[in-house]
Each structure stands twice: as structure tokens, then as C-alpha cells.
Amino acid sequence: MKRMDVLVVGAGPAGMALAAACGRLGLDVGLLDPNPERPWVATYGMWSPELPTDLPASVVAVRAAGRAIARTEHPLNWEYAVLDVAALRTHLADQLTGVTLYAGRAVGSPESGAVSLADGSTLRAAVVVDAAGRWRPLDPTSSHQVPAEQTAYGLILDQESVAPLVAAGDALFMDWRDDHGESGWPTFLYAVPLGAGQVLVEETSLARRPGLPLSTLRRRLHARLARHDIAPPKDARTERVSFRVDHPRHSGPGVLGFGAAAPLIHPATGFSLAASLRLAPQVAGSLAEHLPDHPDRALAAAQETVWPPAAKVIHRIRRIGLEALLRMPADEVPDFFEQFFALPDARRWAYLTARDDVSSTVAAMARLFRESNWRMRSHLVTPALMRPLLTND
Ligand SMILES: Cc1cc2nc3c(=O)[nH]c(=O)nc-3n(C[C@H](O)[C@H](O)[C@H](O)COP(=O)(O)OP(=O)(O)OC[C@H]3O[C@@H](n4cnc5c(N)ncnc54)[C@H](O)[C@@H]3O)c2cc1C
């Protein structure tokens, strides 16, 4: 059987961007997905300054001023870009010239360079990439831990009807006010314009182990809207979000984890798309430098591009931050975000986006710590000394 240079498993945004970037460099590439033509339905966004420079303007549906509300309101002082997801998919798919699409489901990698499919067949490549999102079929490590998940329930409504919550031209990154009227696990409203007069309003649980049920988020969203005299139409389109935010680093032997599977997900936001799109050409460059002659060196170079030492440190720091949030008493979570949003722009920006800048991330955390009271300080530091929380239930 023919052995290609690179086989990318998973045709989501990360897998498609990487396959396209490898194809552009002349590598022989395969892209495997149970349904490679599946349209993407999630609403994707990222901070405007993170938009890859080669992304055409037509892929951005709307740019909006970022705002956040914890105990008080804060301008973020940078823009949020909501993507036209169909246009993003078309843009990436158009670049797959020369990439061979395979319809099938990977079930494992029995040896380096081989991928077994559910139909019993095998595909071979010099380098295999697992970009299959939360499923990570090529990472055999089993974890008995209950996963921490971000969950959200959203409605797509007319701009005019949601004016009491979010002004036209604004993107509400987080609104921690308890307008849903419930005590218990803290949730916030995320509200972003989609273009054509539509706005996505989403009740979100940033992270919980296990994820907060969507039925709770749905109930809270309707209560929050009612509090602002917003009556959504019965047939309003919905969005349901659920994904894991605490995957350890991919450890499939002889396999590169990429995208959400790596995991490139920032546990404090759930974002991974910008990191995936920006890293894809760099990872492809590392692979192309050593292929086809030296697959082992190609894999090692690509691993190093995704996980330079600084990124490993930051992954660890972010995981400690996640555990701190999971353990924080519910009524103190808005206090924490009040302090976070009050940080200088550069500090907030570093914590939210810098995946390989340790000194800026540590400087942001040190500032947050300095400005916290002793109680909050203990919430921030103690989780670093403890095992991960077993469950929030
Ligand atoms: C509703 C929603 C909204 C989100 N919004 C944002 C956002 O605004 N910004 C942001 O940065 N992130 C967002 N995220 C989080 C994250 O960025 C997305 O989950 C994103 O889709 C991850 O891209 P990916 O390509 O890494 O993985 P995925 O998009 O999950 O793609 C994985 C692909 O692998 C395929 N696959 C799965 N199993 C197998 C298998 N065994 N064999 C072969 N293929 C397989 C799947 O069919 C899929 O096509 C959102 C997530 C959700 C669910």
C-alpha cells in the first residue's frame, strides 16, 4: 500500500488548515474524516489581532468592540472578530488541491505511521497527525478522571430585540451578572453579533467537572432574557456547546496531536481556533523540512513547533488556573473576573493569548495576585499544591 508523507486525521478547522498548508509545500497529504464534506455549524470567533494575516477579509462576518461585565463593566480595548464559518470552510477547502480526502473513522495507530480504520483498512504515512478534536482516536491513554467541560446554550436573535443586553457594534465576552436569578454554579452571558442583524446570546459555564447540563443553561438563558423583557421567538435557532477543556497533552506514540486534540484549547476561554490556524503553516514547514527522507526528525520538529518548552510551561500554568476556577466558591468567581478585567490591557492580553510567552503570562498572574485580597490569593495558589479536583458534583 502507498505511504503518503502526511496523514491528517480529522477535517475540522485545525486538520483542514494543516492539510492545506502541507499540500502547499508540495507534500503528499491525506485527510481522513468520517464525513469530510460535513458543513461546520458552530459559531467561531477570535480576537481580531489574532486573525492570521493570510485569512481573506470575506471570512470575517463582523468585527465588534470587546466588552466584559463582572462586578462592573470593562472595555477590553481590542476587537472581537466573528467568523463567517461557511466562508472559512470554503476558504480552507479551496486550498486542499492535491490533498487526498478519505471518508472513514480512525480507531487507532497500531504502529508508527499506520492508522487503522473502523472498516478494517489501514492508511500509512511517514507522519500521522491526530486533529480529531476532543475524540483523539490516536491517543490510547485512558483517563478515569471525569472531564472538565465548557458547556453553553445559545439562541440566535434579532439585534433589535437584544438591545437591552448588548448594544449594536459590541461583543459581550462575558457578563457575570446573575440576571438568571439562580444561585449555585456560576454562568455568564456571551453575546456576539453574527452579521445581517443577528446576535448569538449564549449562557455559558466556562468550565465544570463534569460540564453543567445544557438544560440548566437553557433555563438560565430564558430567565436572563425575561429579566430584560426579551421574549425569544419559539422557532429561534439554537447553538449547543460542549467540549473538554482539560485534556492532557496528546501522548499517542509516533503521532502529532494538533488543534483541540493537541490540546491547543485555552481553558480560560475555550478558544483554540486562532492558535490552530496560526500554527498550521509553521507545523507544515517543520514537516516539509525533513520529509520524505526523515520521518522521525519531521515528527520531532513538528512536536517542537507545537510544544516548545515555553508552551509546555504555559499549558501547565493554565491547567493550574483551571483547577483554581473549578474550586473557587461560586459567589467569588465574579470577584475574580472583576480583578482580571481591571488588569492593564497588555497583562490581560498576555494571559488570554500568549501560548509561549512565559514571562508575560507570569507577570499577568503576579499582578493579579498582588491586587487580590488574602482570601482570593489562597484560592489562586492552593490548587497548585493539590491534586486535580475529582468532580464538582
Ligand atoms: C459550538 C462551539 C463553538 C465554539 N466556538 C469557538 C470559538 O468561537 N472560538 C474558538 O477558538 N473555539 C471555539 N470552540 C472550541 C474549538 O475551537 C472548536 O471545538 C473547534 O472546532 C476545534 O477545531 P478542531 O479542528 O481542532 O476540532 P474539531 O472541529 O472538533 O474537528 C475534529 C474533526 O475530527 C473528526 N473526527 C472525530 N473523530 C474522528 C475519527 N475517529 N477519525 C477521523 N476523524 C474524526 C470530526 O468529524 C471533526 O471533523 C467552539 C466549540 C463549539 C462546540
The ligand as a MOL file (V3000), in Angstrom:
LIG
                    3D

  0  0  0     0  0            999 V3000
M  V30 BEGIN CTAB
M  V30 COUNTS 53 58 0 0 0
M  V30 BEGIN ATOM
M  V30 1 C -20.4000 25.2570 19.3680 0
M  V30 2 C -18.9320 25.5620 19.5920 0
M  V30 3 C -18.4730 26.8480 19.4460 0
M  V30 4 C -17.0990 27.1320 19.5940 0
M  V30 5 N -16.6700 28.4070 19.4200 0
M  V30 6 C -15.3470 28.6610 19.4240 0
M  V30 7 C -14.8470 29.9620 19.1130 0
M  V30 8 O -15.6310 30.9030 18.8980 0
M  V30 9 N -13.5070 30.1640 19.0750 0
M  V30 10 C -12.6260 29.1440 19.3260 0
M  V30 11 O -11.4170 29.3510 19.2510 0
M  V30 12 N -13.0810 27.9210 19.6650 0
M  V30 13 C -14.3890 27.6500 19.7180 0
M  V30 14 N -14.8380 26.4050 20.0350 0
M  V30 15 C -13.8680 25.4120 20.5320 0
M  V30 16 C -12.9420 24.8150 19.4380 0
M  V30 17 O -12.1540 25.7790 18.8680 0
M  V30 18 C -13.7460 24.0970 18.4100 0
M  V30 19 O -14.1730 22.9240 19.0770 0
M  V30 20 C -13.0260 23.7440 17.1060 0
M  V30 21 O -13.9890 23.0680 16.3040 0
M  V30 22 C -11.8050 22.8490 17.2590 0
M  V30 23 O -11.2830 22.5960 15.9710 0
M  V30 24 P -10.5190 21.2450 15.6200 0
M  V30 25 O -10.3550 21.2250 14.1450 0
M  V30 26 O -9.3330 21.1270 16.4750 0
M  V30 27 O -11.5030 20.0630 16.0690 0
M  V30 28 P -12.9800 19.7470 15.5770 0
M  V30 29 O -13.6350 20.9210 14.9770 0
M  V30 30 O -13.6540 19.0700 16.7220 0
M  V30 31 O -12.7810 18.7070 14.3850 0
M  V30 32 C -12.4520 17.3690 14.6150 0
M  V30 33 C -12.7590 16.5810 13.3640 0
M  V30 34 O -12.3180 15.2400 13.5830 0
M  V30 35 C -13.2780 14.3610 13.0750 0
M  V30 36 N -13.1610 13.0910 13.7870 0
M  V30 37 C -13.6100 12.7840 15.0320 0
M  V30 38 N -13.3080 11.5100 15.3250 0
M  V30 39 C -12.6480 11.0190 14.2600 0
M  V30 40 C -12.0920 9.7440 13.9660 0
M  V30 41 N -12.1500 8.7300 14.8480 0
M  V30 42 N -11.4900 9.5710 12.7670 0
M  V30 43 C -11.4040 10.5870 11.8720 0
M  V30 44 N -11.9310 11.8050 12.0980 0
M  V30 45 C -12.5420 12.0180 13.2810 0
M  V30 46 C -14.6170 15.0530 13.3150 0
M  V30 47 O -15.5940 14.5730 12.3980 0
M  V30 48 C -14.2510 16.5160 13.0330 0
M  V30 49 O -14.4510 16.8500 11.6930 0
M  V30 50 C -16.1890 26.0850 19.9230 0
M  V30 51 C -16.6810 24.7910 20.0950 0
M  V30 52 C -18.0210 24.5190 19.9440 0
M  V30 53 C -18.5100 23.0960 20.1310 0
M  V30 END ATOM
M  V30 BEGIN BOND
M  V30 1 1 1 2
M  V30 2 1 2 3
M  V30 3 2 2 52
M  V30 4 2 3 4
M  V30 5 1 4 5
M  V30 6 1 4 50
M  V30 7 2 5 6
M  V30 8 1 6 7
M  V30 9 1 6 13
M  V30 10 2 7 8
M  V30 11 1 7 9
M  V30 12 1 9 10
M  V30 13 2 10 11
M  V30 14 1 10 12
M  V30 15 2 12 13
M  V30 16 1 13 14
M  V30 17 1 14 15
M  V30 18 1 14 50
M  V30 19 1 15 16
M  V30 20 1 16 17
M  V30 21 1 16 18
M  V30 22 1 18 19
M  V30 23 1 18 20
M  V30 24 1 20 21
M  V30 25 1 20 22
M  V30 26 1 22 23
M  V30 27 1 23 24
M  V30 28 2 24 25
M  V30 29 1 24 26
M  V30 30 1 24 27
M  V30 31 1 27 28
M  V30 32 2 28 29
M  V30 33 1 28 30
M  V30 34 1 28 31
M  V30 35 1 31 32
M  V30 36 1 32 33
M  V30 37 1 33 34
M  V30 38 1 33 48
M  V30 39 1 34 35
M  V30 40 1 35 36
M  V30 41 1 35 46
M  V30 42 1 36 37
M  V30 43 1 36 45
M  V30 44 2 37 38
M  V30 45 1 38 39
M  V30 46 1 39 40
M  V30 47 2 39 45
M  V30 48 1 40 41
M  V30 49 2 40 42
M  V30 50 1 42 43
M  V30 51 2 43 44
M  V30 52 1 44 45
M  V30 53 1 46 47
M  V30 54 1 46 48
M  V30 55 1 48 49
M  V30 56 2 50 51
M  V30 57 1 51 52
M  V30 58 1 52 53
M  V30 END BOND
M  V30 END CTAB
M  END
